[in-house]
């Protein structure tokens, strides 16, 4: 009988077992974390809806949800302002966190974030152009143009980082993203100064969910839901890719196809969030790193854990934003940055020591 020949690019059973052994995970810890996170999230959502310039009892909130009466002021506050706001926080937090997790897995870079590929600066530049040349444009179209700007900037960053000899690497991705972000931020500030729209643009850059309405959620929810489902489907492939392209290719994975699908998911998640609430940074950096410490390196657990913890972080930050100096609100982007900047410096210093 003729011996079967093995594809040199295909891993042997021993090599596959060795690679799989590197994918340690803590399923029980992940399940407990997700359950406790959902309980805390439910408590945070209830507290956020009841607390504000006008405190409302939880019974009134349930009554407004189950038997909405538009002639009652408290019901209108709950239904038109607070419910879309807290649900927006939840969606935005999950979107940023999962986008960051995918970025970190694909690039094998613990410092990766949606801002790394120019999403924030691209959306900001598109918004600056809209405010300058199309004042009075309906908010729905502002979201659309911001999303397009975020997507185009991300595509340009990946094309720029991939279009050189050696292909896409984490270092090239960082350099391309930082370069484009600096350019687009400078152009946005120039447009803001020339057309005197600095105050409007500064509010967007600070990040905030106060203006979130049902219309925004109707546009955002289907895209975010589909992207989160896609992230879960892609999670095993991202886990293999996080072990290295050579290992992933030896296990039969096509890294290029996984990176393309992952990039599309990141653009949809982070682009939708940025265009809706502004440049809220560090959620995609903090949450996946914390989730990885809790549940291991298997992205089948990292992604759902990041989604829950990201939603919880943004809901808590929004609640804190309304309590720091009432009756005024502090931008949630600033509050998260207070935690995110020291953590980023810690990670950067740790990575430098390990080189």
C-alpha positions as CSV (number, residue, x, y, z in Angstrom):
1,X,0.0,0.0,0.0
2,X,1.2,3.5,-0.8
3,X,1.8,5.7,2.3
4,X,-0.3,8.8,2.5
5,X,1.7,12.0,2.2
6,X,1.0,14.9,4.6
7,X,0.6,18.5,3.4
8,X,3.8,20.3,4.7
9,X,1.6,23.2,5.7
10,X,-0.7,21.0,7.7
11,X,0.1,20.3,11.3
12,X,0.7,16.8,12.5
13,X,-1.6,15.4,15.3
14,X,1.2,15.9,17.8
15,X,1.7,19.5,16.7
16,X,-2.0,20.1,16.8
17,X,-2.2,18.7,20.3
18,X,0.8,20.9,21.4
19,X,-0.9,24.0,19.9
20,X,-4.3,23.1,21.6
21,X,-2.5,22.7,24.9
22,X,-1.4,26.3,24.7
23,X,-5.1,27.4,24.7
24,X,-5.8,27.3,28.4
25,X,-9.1,28.5,29.6
26,X,-11.2,28.6,32.7
27,X,-14.8,27.8,31.6
28,X,-16.2,27.8,35.1
29,X,-14.7,31.1,36.0
30,X,-16.0,32.5,32.7
31,X,-19.5,31.3,33.4
32,X,-19.5,32.7,36.9
33,X,-18.1,36.0,35.7
34,X,-20.7,36.3,32.9
35,X,-23.6,35.4,35.3
36,X,-22.4,37.8,38.0
37,X,-21.7,40.5,35.4
38,X,-25.3,40.2,34.0
39,X,-26.7,40.5,37.6
40,X,-24.6,43.6,38.2
41,X,-25.5,44.9,34.8
42,X,-29.3,44.5,35.5
43,X,-28.8,46.3,38.9
44,X,-26.8,49.1,37.2
45,X,-29.4,49.6,34.5
46,X,-32.2,49.8,37.1
47,X,-30.2,52.3,39.2
48,X,-29.3,54.4,36.1
49,X,-33.0,54.7,35.0
50,X,-34.1,55.7,38.5
51,X,-31.3,58.2,39.2
52,X,-31.0,61.7,37.6
53,X,-32.0,65.3,37.9
54,X,-35.4,63.9,39.0
55,X,-35.2,60.8,41.1
56,X,-37.9,58.2,40.1
57,X,-39.0,55.1,42.0
58,X,-38.2,51.7,40.6
59,X,-41.9,50.8,40.7
60,X,-42.6,53.8,38.4
61,X,-40.0,52.6,36.0
62,X,-41.7,49.1,35.8
63,X,-45.0,50.8,35.3
64,X,-43.7,53.0,32.5
65,X,-42.2,49.9,30.8
66,X,-45.3,47.7,31.1
67,X,-48.0,50.4,30.9
68,X,-46.6,53.5,29.3
69,X,-48.8,56.6,29.6
70,X,-47.4,59.5,27.6
71,X,-49.4,62.1,29.5
72,X,-47.4,61.4,32.7
73,X,-44.2,63.4,32.9
74,X,-42.2,60.6,34.8
75,X,-43.2,58.1,32.2
76,X,-42.1,60.4,29.3
77,X,-38.7,61.0,31.1
78,X,-38.2,57.2,31.5
79,X,-39.3,56.2,28.0
80,X,-37.9,59.1,25.9
81,X,-34.6,59.9,27.8
82,X,-33.4,57.4,30.3
83,X,-34.2,54.0,28.8
84,X,-32.6,54.7,25.4
85,X,-29.6,56.2,27.2
86,X,-28.9,53.2,29.4
87,X,-29.5,50.7,26.6
88,X,-27.2,52.8,24.5
89,X,-24.5,52.5,27.2
90,X,-24.9,48.8,27.2
91,X,-24.6,48.4,23.4
92,X,-21.7,50.9,23.2
93,X,-19.7,49.2,26.0
94,X,-20.2,45.7,24.5
95,X,-19.2,47.0,21.0
96,X,-16.0,48.7,22.1
97,X,-15.0,45.8,24.3
98,X,-15.5,43.0,21.8
99,X,-13.9,45.1,19.0
100,X,-10.9,45.5,21.3
101,X,-10.8,41.8,22.0
102,X,-10.8,40.9,18.4
103,X,-8.1,43.5,17.6
104,X,-5.9,42.2,20.4
105,X,-6.4,38.6,19.2
106,X,-5.7,39.2,15.5
107,X,-2.7,41.5,16.1
108,X,-1.3,39.6,19.2
109,X,-1.0,43.1,20.6
110,X,-2.4,43.7,24.2
111,X,-2.3,47.4,23.5
112,X,-4.7,47.2,20.5
113,X,-7.9,49.3,20.6
114,X,-10.4,50.6,18.0
115,X,-8.6,54.0,18.1
116,X,-5.5,52.2,16.9
117,X,-6.9,51.7,13.4
118,X,-8.1,55.3,13.1
119,X,-11.8,54.7,13.8
120,X,-12.2,57.6,16.3
121,X,-10.2,60.1,14.2
122,X,-12.0,59.0,11.0
123,X,-15.4,59.5,12.5
124,X,-14.4,62.8,14.0
125,X,-13.1,64.1,10.7
126,X,-16.3,63.1,8.9
127,X,-18.3,64.8,11.6
128,X,-16.2,68.0,11.3
129,X,-16.9,68.1,7.5
130,X,-20.6,67.6,8.1
131,X,-20.8,70.4,10.7
132,X,-18.8,72.7,8.5
133,X,-20.3,72.2,5.1
134,X,-23.8,70.8,6.0
135,X,-25.0,72.6,9.1
136,X,-28.4,71.5,10.3
137,X,-28.0,68.0,8.9
138,X,-30.3,65.6,10.7
139,X,-28.6,63.6,13.4
140,X,-29.4,60.3,11.6
141,X,-27.2,61.4,8.7
142,X,-24.5,62.6,11.0
143,X,-24.3,59.1,12.4
144,X,-24.2,57.6,8.9
145,X,-21.4,59.9,7.7
146,X,-19.4,59.3,10.9
147,X,-19.7,55.6,10.4
148,X,-18.5,55.9,6.8
149,X,-15.6,58.0,8.0
150,X,-14.6,55.5,10.6
151,X,-14.9,52.6,8.2
152,X,-12.8,54.3,5.5
153,X,-10.1,55.2,7.9
154,X,-9.8,51.6,9.2
155,X,-9.7,50.3,5.6
156,X,-7.0,52.8,4.8
157,X,-4.9,51.8,7.8
158,X,-5.1,48.1,7.1
159,X,-4.3,48.7,3.4
160,X,-1.3,51.0,4.3
161,X,0.0,48.5,6.8
162,X,-0.4,45.5,4.5
163,X,0.8,47.1,1.3
164,X,4.5,46.8,2.1
165,X,7.0,44.0,1.9
166,X,6.4,41.5,4.7
167,X,2.7,42.1,5.0
168,X,0.6,43.2,8.0
169,X,2.4,43.1,11.4
170,X,1.4,44.5,14.7
171,X,4.1,47.2,14.6
172,X,3.1,48.3,11.1
173,X,-0.5,48.4,12.1
174,X,0.3,50.6,15.1
175,X,2.5,53.0,13.1
176,X,-0.1,53.3,10.3
177,X,-2.9,53.9,12.8
178,X,-1.1,56.5,14.8
179,X,0.0,58.3,11.7
180,X,-3.4,58.5,10.1
181,X,-5.0,59.4,13.5
182,X,-2.6,62.3,13.9
183,X,-3.3,63.5,10.4
184,X,-7.1,63.3,10.6
185,X,-7.2,64.9,14.1
186,X,-5.1,67.8,12.9
187,X,-7.4,68.3,9.9
188,X,-10.4,68.1,12.1
189,X,-9.1,70.8,14.4
190,X,-8.2,72.9,11.4
191,X,-11.7,72.7,10.1
192,X,-13.1,73.4,13.6
193,X,-11.0,76.5,13.9
194,X,-11.8,77.9,10.4
195,X,-15.5,77.2,10.6
196,X,-15.9,77.9,14.3
197,X,-17.4,74.6,15.2
198,X,-14.9,73.8,17.9
199,X,-17.5,73.6,20.7
200,X,-19.7,71.1,18.9
201,X,-16.8,69.0,17.9
202,X,-15.2,69.1,21.4
203,X,-18.4,67.8,22.9
204,X,-18.3,64.8,20.5
205,X,-14.7,64.1,21.2
206,X,-15.3,64.1,24.9
207,X,-17.8,61.2,24.4
208,X,-21.3,61.0,25.9
209,X,-24.5,59.1,25.7
210,X,-26.9,61.9,26.9
211,X,-28.2,62.4,23.4
212,X,-29.0,58.8,22.6
213,X,-32.5,58.2,21.5
214,X,-34.6,55.3,20.2
215,X,-33.9,56.4,16.6
216,X,-30.1,55.8,17.3
217,X,-30.8,52.4,18.8
218,X,-33.0,51.3,15.9
219,X,-30.1,52.1,13.5
220,X,-27.4,50.6,15.7
221,X,-28.9,47.5,17.3
222,X,-29.3,45.3,14.1
223,X,-25.7,46.0,13.1
224,X,-24.2,45.5,16.5
225,X,-26.2,42.3,17.1
226,X,-25.1,40.8,13.8
227,X,-21.5,41.8,14.5
228,X,-21.5,40.3,18.0
229,X,-22.9,37.0,16.6
230,X,-20.2,37.1,13.9
231,X,-17.6,37.6,16.6
232,X,-18.8,34.5,18.5
233,X,-18.7,32.4,15.3
234,X,-15.2,33.7,14.6
235,X,-14.0,33.2,18.2
236,X,-12.2,29.9,17.8
237,X,-10.4,31.1,14.7
238,X,-9.2,34.2,16.5
239,X,-7.9,32.0,19.3
240,X,-5.8,30.0,16.9
241,X,-4.6,33.2,15.2
242,X,-3.6,34.6,18.5
243,X,-1.1,31.7,18.8
244,X,0.7,33.0,15.7
245,X,0.1,32.9,12.0
246,X,2.4,29.9,11.4
247,X,0.7,27.8,14.0
248,X,-2.8,28.8,12.8
249,X,-1.8,28.0,9.2
250,X,-0.4,24.7,10.3
251,X,-3.8,23.9,11.9
252,X,-5.6,24.5,8.6
253,X,-6.7,28.1,9.2
254,X,-6.5,30.8,6.6
255,X,-5.2,33.8,8.5
256,X,-6.0,36.2,5.7
257,X,-9.6,35.3,5.6
258,X,-9.9,35.4,9.4
259,X,-8.3,38.8,9.5
260,X,-10.6,40.2,6.8
261,X,-13.7,38.9,8.6
262,X,-12.4,40.1,11.9
263,X,-11.7,43.6,10.5
264,X,-15.2,43.9,9.1
265,X,-16.6,43.0,12.5
266,X,-14.4,45.5,14.3
267,X,-15.4,48.2,11.8
268,X,-19.1,47.5,12.3
269,X,-18.9,47.3,16.1
270,X,-16.5,50.2,16.9
271,X,-17.8,52.3,13.9
272,X,-21.4,52.1,15.2
273,X,-20.4,52.9,18.7
274,X,-18.1,55.8,17.8
275,X,-20.6,57.4,15.4
276,X,-23.3,57.2,18.1
277,X,-21.6,58.4,21.3
278,X,-18.3,59.8,20.2
279,X,-14.7,58.9,20.9
280,X,-14.9,56.9,24.1
281,X,-11.4,55.5,24.4
282,X,-9.8,52.7,26.5
283,X,-12.9,50.5,26.8
284,X,-11.5,48.2,24.1
285,X,-8.1,48.2,25.9
286,X,-9.1,47.7,29.5
287,X,-12.0,45.2,29.3
288,X,-10.4,42.4,27.0
289,X,-7.2,42.5,29.0
290,X,-9.1,42.0,32.3
291,X,-11.3,39.3,30.7
292,X,-8.2,37.5,29.5
293,X,-6.7,37.5,33.0
294,X,-10.0,36.0,34.3
295,X,-10.9,33.4,31.8
296,X,-7.7,32.5,29.9
297,X,-6.7,32.9,26.3
298,X,-9.7,31.1,24.6
299,X,-11.7,33.8,22.7
300,X,-14.8,31.6,22.9
301,X,-14.9,32.8,26.5
302,X,-13.1,36.1,26.2
303,X,-15.6,37.6,23.7
304,X,-18.8,37.0,25.7
305,X,-17.0,38.0,28.9
306,X,-15.8,41.2,27.3
307,X,-19.3,42.0,26.0
308,X,-20.8,41.8,29.5
309,X,-18.0,43.6,31.3
310,X,-17.8,46.3,28.6
311,X,-21.5,47.0,29.0
312,X,-21.1,47.1,32.8
313,X,-18.2,49.5,32.6
314,X,-19.9,52.0,30.4
315,X,-23.2,51.8,32.4
316,X,-21.3,52.4,35.6
317,X,-19.2,55.2,34.0
318,X,-22.4,56.9,32.8
319,X,-24.0,56.6,36.3
320,X,-20.8,58.1,37.8
321,X,-20.9,60.9,35.2
322,X,-24.2,62.1,36.6
323,X,-23.1,61.9,40.3
324,X,-19.6,63.6,40.2
325,X,-20.9,67.1,40.1
326,X,-24.7,67.3,39.8
327,X,-26.7,68.8,38.2
328,X,-23.9,68.9,35.6
329,X,-22.6,65.9,33.7
330,X,-19.0,64.8,33.3
331,X,-18.3,63.2,29.9
332,X,-17.9,59.4,30.3
333,X,-14.9,59.4,28.0
334,X,-13.0,61.6,30.5
335,X,-14.0,59.3,33.5
336,X,-12.9,56.1,31.6
337,X,-9.7,57.8,30.6
338,X,-8.8,58.5,34.2
339,X,-8.6,54.7,34.6
340,X,-7.4,53.9,31.1
341,X,-4.4,56.2,30.8
342,X,-2.5,54.8,33.9
343,X,-3.4,51.2,32.7
344,X,-2.1,51.9,29.2
345,X,1.2,53.2,30.6
346,X,1.5,50.2,32.8
347,X,0.9,47.8,29.9
348,X,3.3,49.8,27.6
349,X,6.0,49.7,30.3
350,X,5.4,45.9,30.9
351,X,5.7,45.2,27.1
352,X,8.9,47.3,27.0
353,X,10.4,45.2,29.8
354,X,9.6,42.0,28.1
355,X,11.3,42.9,24.8
